[in-house]
Amino acid sequence: MALHALALLLSISAGLVLVSAQPSPRVQERISAAIAAAKGGSVNYTAFVNPFIGTDNYGDVCPGASVPFGMAKFTTDMTGYAPAGYITDSTQTVRGLSPLHDSGTGSSLGTYGNFEIMPLLCPGGFDTCTTRLQDRERYRKNNTDDAYPGYFALTLNNSIKMEATSTRRAGLERFTFPKGSGTPYFVLDLANDLPASFAGGTLDIDPEAGRITIGGYWGSSFGPGRYNYQAFACYDLLNNGAQKLGEYGVWTGDSYGLDAKGLGLTHLNLSVNLIGAPYQSGALFSYLDEPEEITIRVGVSFRSAEQACANAETEVGSASFEDIVSASQALWNEKLSRVEIDLAGTPPNVTEMLYSSLYRSFLTPNNATDETQGVFADTTSFYFDSLYCSWDTFRTFYPLLALHSPLEFAQIVDNYIDGYRKMGWMPECRANNLPGWTQGGSSGDVIVAHFAVTYHDEAQALGIDLQELYDAQVADAQVNPPEWNTLGRQVNVYKEYGYVPFAVLDTSSTGRQTREGSRTLEYAFEDFGLRQVAQLLNKTEDEAYYTNRSLWYRNVWDPTVVSDGFKGFMQKRYPNGTFSYQNPINCSPQDNVTTECSLQGDNVNGFYESSSWEYSWFAPHDTAYLITLMGGNQTFVNRLNHFFDAGYYLAGNEPSFQTPIGYHYANRPTLSVDRVRQVVFENFDITPAGIPGNDDQAAMATLLSFHLLGLYPVPSSTELLILSPFVPKYTIHNTYLNVSTTVTVKNYDPTSIQYPIPSGASAYVKSVTVNGQATESRCHFDFYDTFKVGGEIVIELTSNKTEVDSCAGSLPQSISTGGFASAR
């Protein structure tokens, strides 16, 4: 959910100012050295990953220790605006190290951060330890933050070093105290999480076993506040007998003078504080013999404390810290090696951007299989949490997964279908194991459609019943939920009017009556996803029905609206058919920041986190008709140019993802190449501020990946648009299909990898061949002819922009021009 704009406004209004503070310079030095030394052969791809990209500039990326799709993500929690726990801002302090986080979400209050642990020096003994949150916070040492896949470290300004590594549901925390610093103490927090949502819990200390079990209830980070989820943790303190527990007890506190400690007490059982801030509480313990290094094993669970302990025992056991780091890196290398590039010929910054993006694309959603609760308790399906949000991820995240990871894609699709089984509709934005807010409708329809069109032949073997998948889509498209803020769509009025009407009397369902323009556009594209699966299943009548509904985006086009000399814009519309004029500039980067643009009740703009200038381009399945509406190819191109030049384009907003490639549809593909270069080099880099706003569960990461690979997907279809790769050669390995596809860029010119592209640099697509055969068009090809069967693709480039400024064949497909006529 692209909440970067909302989060930015909230942060500014709260008086927060981010100050960039780089992690340790050794991080970039290590990555640069690894790229320079890479010669092919056996490659450690994790060495090219910079986990700190996106930890500044409201990127909300978690740089903590995790395995691919790991439920556990260990990192420090910081004060200030830090939804993923960690931020680079050196003006903020460390609250503690905790094992549960999301990455790349725009939740303005933060998410998870449960079970913070903080190492302490307490020269005056147990009763003097700084246990309360406001007392224990500390600054870190400059230039000490370090991370790579499977590992995270940070050193406090008292020289205590904190390190972490992880498995899927467990991990190890290691603390190194300064020599001669005395007895090491630790505070473990029961109540404080990042969004301050504690709703009661318990903590127990078993001093003989050296174990603390902890669990409770907390609130969703992006959903109704009345919902609560459960989380549990198990802290094993003795490091398989190598450490000896000293003092132990519990503590409680608040901000107004309560600071109580109970030496020797072993139990806390606290309810939610119904008035005021969360009631702070937790455990406090120390170690005998003044050890300098302490290792603590941690397991987490969403089912029980007992399962949290079992997770730690089975996934970590007696393994050393280095063993777990090594195992985690092996898992990461297996994932990252699915995209293999010409390392010697690729600019180093492109290598770093690409593998860091691929890393984040495997970081979420969180695989919480066997950790289910509520209606999903004991489900036999896969279960993934933190779907932030389907509206963000259907555009590039899942299409990239389709290129190289059908097994993981199928597991997540199973998770979506299971949502339909258990809830009646597929999830849209599940957060913290709870239903989250819907944004564009039921974007899961597009996600499962993309799986169906790309892997219908393998679906049964991958555990997916295509008829059930379609049934789930139909439920979203036809069954009106009584409350559609979290599941489904407002389909009753949508079907009645052919658009989502503004200020409509809806007596059969409840939801926030906003975003009528954007919801209409998204509903129409979701219907295209149903149309595609109906076509696959030979449901002829359904195909015709949903084809028609997919064109309802046209019903919110107001041809009379003029902005900057261009005529015709998407607008929200009353039930009587008249339009409710809203300035198309509202909610664009050129807005005066007075317009509410997100889920607020006073968002009267009619669009979600976006302007009409931006959403008026959104009909990925029928762009040819948009061109007609806008006045033809030249006017369309002029309007696209103005959209970018006037500053209406918002790189970090999902509805704009396909816009830079829109020139393809007007038969001007060289302009798409220019525009993508601009988008990349003005919005992405290898610094902590290197993505344009929050990562949106790797939506930004996967958008950048496609740009660097010279492709762009059309969701719910098998069509890939062809651009100019930023690398001279790459191979995508699909281990499930046992095929590899190599893309070679003929006449690759590294001087073209910048913006603007220098005159004379070879950057524009002259021809494309697939397994030696010229493609029918140099603007697009099909997944089934390329990545599904494997082989050799050659993209030939030229510097002669004028000569190749056409598709030299068919334009990308649109419904209105007979496109998508049959299933592959």
C-alpha positions, 0 to 999 in steps of 0.5 A, spaced: 500 500 500 503 506 497 503 510 503 509 513 502 505 520 501 501 519 507 507 517 511 511 523 509 505 528 510 504 525 517 511 525 519 512 533 516 506 534 520 509 531 527 515 535 526 520 530 524 525 531 519 530 525 517 537 526 517 541 521 513 546 517 516 550 512 512 551 505 515 558 503 516 562 505 510 565 498 510 558 495 507 559 499 501 566 497 500 565 490 501 560 490 496 564 494 491 570 489 492 565 483 491 563 486 485 570 488 482 572 481 484 567 477 481 569 473 475 563 468 474 563 461 476 561 460 483 558 466 485 556 469 492 550 473 490 549 475 497 555 479 497 552 484 492 546 485 496 546 492 500 540 491 505 540 498 507 537 501 500 531 504 502 532 505 510 532 512 509 527 517 505 521 513 508 523 507 504 521 503 510 525 497 508 527 492 514 535 491 513 535 485 519 537 478 519 532 474 515 531 468 510 527 468 504 520 469 506 522 469 513 517 470 518 522 472 523 526 478 521 531 481 527 533 488 527 533 494 532 527 498 533 528 506 533 524 512 535 521 516 530 518 514 524 520 507 523 515 502 520 520 497 519 524 498 526 530 500 523 532 507 520 539 510 518 537 517 521 542 518 527 538 523 531 534 517 533 535 512 538 535 505 539 529 502 543 532 494 542 533 488 538 526 485 536 525 478 532 518 480 528 518 486 523 515 487 516 519 490 510 517 496 505 510 497 508 507 504 509 504 503 515 505 510 519 504 507 526 509 502 524 508 494 525 510 489 529 517 490 533 514 485 539 519 483 544 524 488 544 531 486 548 536 491 550 543 490 553 544 494 559 550 496 564 547 497 571 553 499 575 548 500 581 545 493 580 538 490 579 534 495 581 538 501 578 537 498 571 534 502 565 528 498 564 522 503 561 522 505 554 524 512 555 530 510 560 533 505 556 533 508 549 541 509 547 544 512 541 548 508 536 556 509 535 557 512 528 558 508 522 557 501 525 551 499 522 552 493 518 548 488 514 548 482 509 543 477 507 542 473 514 546 478 518 545 484 522 549 488 527 549 495 530 553 498 536 550 502 541 554 508 544 556 505 550 560 500 545 555 494 546 555 490 540 548 487 538 548 482 532 543 477 529 542 472 524 535 467 523 532 462 520 524 462 518 521 462 525 527 463 530 534 466 530 540 467 534 542 474 538 549 475 540 551 481 544 558 483 545 560 487 551 566 492 552 572 488 556 571 490 563 564 493 563 562 488 569 555 484 569 551 484 563 544 485 564 538 485 559 531 488 559 526 484 555 520 487 553 513 484 554 508 490 552 512 495 548 511 494 540 512 499 534 505 502 534 504 501 541 498 496 540 499 492 546 492 489 548 494 484 554 499 478 555 503 474 560 511 473 561 514 467 565 521 466 567 524 459 568 530 460 572 532 453 572 531 452 564 534 459 563 528 460 559 523 466 558 516 465 555 512 471 553 506 472 549 500 476 548 495 480 544 497 486 539 493 491 534 494 491 526 498 496 523 494 497 517 487 495 519 481 496 524 483 497 531 478 493 534 482 487 531 488 483 535 493 478 533 497 473 538 504 473 538 509 469 542 516 468 543 521 463 547 528 466 549 533 461 551 538 464 555 544 459 557 547 458 550 546 450 551 549 451 558 555 455 556 552 461 560 550 462 567 544 466 569 545 471 575 539 475 577 532 475 574 526 478 575 520 482 572 519 490 572 513 494 570 513 502 569 509 508 566 511 515 564 509 518 570 513 515 575 512 508 576 518 504 575 518 498 579 522 491 579 521 485 582 527 481 584 526 473 583 519 474 581 517 470 575 511 471 572 507 477 569 499 477 567 497 483 565 491 486 561 490 491 556 491 498 560 484 501 557 486 508 559 492 512 557 499 509 554 500 501 554 502 499 561 510 497 560 512 491 563 517 485 562 523 481 564 530 483 567 536 478 568 543 478 568 549 473 567 554 470 572 562 471 571 561 477 567 562 474 560 564 479 554 559 475 549 552 473 550 548 469 545 541 468 546 536 463 542 530 466 540 523 462 537 517 466 535 510 463 533 503 466 532 500 460 535 503 459 542 509 460 547 510 452 546 511 452 539 515 458 539 520 454 543 519 448 539 521 452 533 527 455 536 529 447 538 528 445 531 530 450 527 536 453 531 538 447 536 545 447 538 548 451 532 553 456 532 551 463 530 556 462 524 552 456 522 546 459 522 549 465 518 552 460 513 545 456 512 541 463 511 546 465 506 545 458 502 538 459 502 539 466 499 544 464 494 539 459 491 534 464 490 538 470 488 542 465 483 535 465 479 537 471 475 545 471 473 548 477 469 554 478 466 558 481 472 564 483 468 560 487 463 555 490 467 556 497 471 557 496 478 551 500 481 547 496 476 549 490 479 548 492 486 541 495 485 539 489 481 541 484 486 539 488 492 532 489 489 531 481 487 533 480 495 528 485 497 523 481 492 524 475 496 524 478 503 516 478 503 511 476 504 512 473 511 511 465 510 507 463 516 505 456 514 503 452 520 503 459 524 496 460 523 490 463 528 483 465 528 479 462 522 486 459 519 488 455 525 490 448 523 489 450 515 492 445 511 494 450 506 500 455 505 499 461 509 503 468 508 502 474 512 503 481 511 500 482 504 502 489 504 498 490 499 495 486 493 494 493 490 501 494 490 504 487 488 500 485 482 503 490 477 510 487 478 512 483 484 508 477 482 509 477 474 517 477 476 516 471 481 512 468 475 519 468 471 523 464 475 519 461 481 513 458 480 513 454 486 513 459 491 508 463 486 503 457 487 504 457 495 502 464 495 496 463 490 494 457 495 494 462 500 489 467 497 485 461 495 484 459 502 482 466 504 476 465 500 475 458 503 475 461 510 473 468 509 468 468 503 473 473 499 480 473 497 485 477 502 487 484 499 491 487 505 492 482 510 497 485 516 499 481 522 494 475 521 488 480 520 484 483 515 487 490 512 484 495 509 482 495 501 485 500 497 483 498 489 478 493 491 480 485 490 487 486 487 488 478 489 484 477 482 489 479 478 495 476 482 491 469 481 489 470 474 497 472 472 498 465 475 493 461 471 495 464 465 502 463 466 502 456 469 495 453 468 498 447 465 502 446 471 497 448 476 495 441 478 502 439 480 503 445 483 497 444 488 492 449 485 485 447 482 484 452 477 476 451 477 477 453 485 481 459 483 476 462 478 470 461 484 474 465 488 475 470 483 467 470 482 466 471 489 470 477 489 466 480 483 459 478 484 458 477 492 457 483 495 460 483 502 456 486 508 463 490 509 467 492 504 473 496 507 477 489 508 475 484 503 471 484 496 468 490 493 462 494 493 460 490 487 452 491 488 452 498 486 458 497 481 454 492 477 448 497 477 451 503 475 457 500 471 461 504 475 462 506 483 458 512 484 459 518 488 454 519 494 450 513 492 445 510 497 447 503 499 443 500 503 446 493 503 453 494 505 458 498 509 464 501 507 468 508 506 465 512 500 471 514 497 476 513 491 470 512 486 474 514 480 480 509 482 476 503 485 472 503 478 478 503 474 481 498 479 475 494 479 475 494 471 482 491 471 480 486 476 474 484 471 480 483 466 483 478 470 476 474 471 476 474 463 482 471 462 481 465 467 474 464 464 477 464 457 482 459 459 477 455 462 473 455 456 467 459 459 465 463 453 459 466 456 463 468 462 469 471 458 464 475 454 461 478 460 467 480 464 470 482 457 464 487 457 465 489 465 473 490 464 471 496 459 467 499 464 473 504 466 470 508 460 464 510 464 468 515 469 472 518 463 469 525 463 471 528 456 469 535 458 475 536 463 481 540 461 487 541 464 494 544 462 490 544 455 489 537 455 482 534 454 478 528 458 480 526 464 477 520 469 473 523 474 468 520 480 461 520 478 454 521 481 448 516 480 445 520 476 450 520 471 453 527 472 460 528 474 463 531 480 469 535 478 475 535 481 482 538 479 486 533 475 492 536 479 489 534 486 494 529 489 499 530 484 506 532 486 504 539 484 498 539 489 498 544 494 498 539 500 491 540 502 488 535 499 486 528 502 489 523 498 489 516 502 483 512 506 481 518 510 474 520 510 474 527 507 478 524 501 473 527 496 478 527 490 475 520 488 482 517 487 487 513 492 493 516 493 493 519 486 491 524 481 486 524 476 492 526 471 496 519 474 490 515 474 487 517 467 493 512 464 490 506 467 487 501 463 493 496 462 489 491 458 486 497 453 491 502 452 489 503 445 482 505 447 485 510 451 489 513 446 483 514 442 479 518 448 485 522 448 485 524 441 490 520 437 497 518 438 501 524 437 496 528 442 497 521 447 505 522 446 504 530 447 500 528 453 505 523 456 511 528 455 507 533 459 505 529 464 512 527 466 515 534 464 510 538 469 512 534 475 505 530 475 509 523 475 510 520 482 515 514 481 513 511 488 506 510 486 503 504 483 498 506 478 504 510 474 508 504 474 506 502 466 506 510 464 513 510 462 512 505 457 506 508 455 509 510 448 510 503 446 502 503 445 503 509 440 508 506 436 514 510 439 518 505 443 524 509 443 521 514 448 519 509 453 527 507 453 528 514 454 523 515 459 525 509 463 532 511 463 530 518 467 525 514 472 531 509 474 536 515 474 532 520 478 529 515 483 533 509 484 540 508 487 545 504 491 544 509 497 539 508 503 535 513 500 535 509 494 528 508 492 522 513 491 518 512 498 516 506 501 518 499 498 511 497 498 512 489 499 518 490 494 513 493 489 519 498 488 524 493 488 521 489 482 519 495 478 526 496 478 528 489 477 524 489 470 527 496 468 534 493 469 532 487 465 529 491 459 522 488 460 515 490 463 509 485 464 502 486 463 499 483 469 493 477 468 496 476 461 503 473 458 505 479 454 512 482 456 513 489 453 521 490 451 525 495 453 533 496 453 536 492 458 541 495 463 546 489 463 549 486 457 547 479 458 542 475 463 539 468 464 533 467 468 533 460 471 526 456 472 528 450 476 521 448 477 521 447 469 528 446 468 529 451 463 533 457 462 532 463 458 538 467 456 537 474 454 543 477 450 544 485 448 547 486 442 551 492 441 550 493 448 553 500 450 555 502 457 555 509 456 548 509 455 546 507 462 545 514 464 540 519 463 540 523 459 542 518 454 548 521 450 548 522 443 551 516 439 550 511 445 547 505 443 540 504 447 534 503 442 531 496 440 533 495 433 531 487 432 529 482 437 530 474 436 528 468 440 531 462 438 534 465 432 527 467 429 525 474 429 519 476 433 513 479 429 514 486 433 520 489 437 515 492 442 513 485 445 513 478 446 510 472 449 512 469 456 510 462 452 515 463 447 520 465 451 521 464 459 516 458 459 520 454 454 527 457 455 532 458 450 536 464 447 533 471 446 537 477 442 536 484 443 539 488 438 540 495 440 542 501 435 544 509 436 539 511 430 533 513 434 529 515 428 530 509 424 527 504 430 522 509 433 516 504 431 514 497 433 516 494 426 510 490 427 504 489 432 503 494 437 502 491 444 495 488 445 489 492 447 482 489 448 479 494 443 483 492 438 482 485 438 488 483 443 488 477 448 484 473 443 486 467 445 489 463 451 496 460 450 
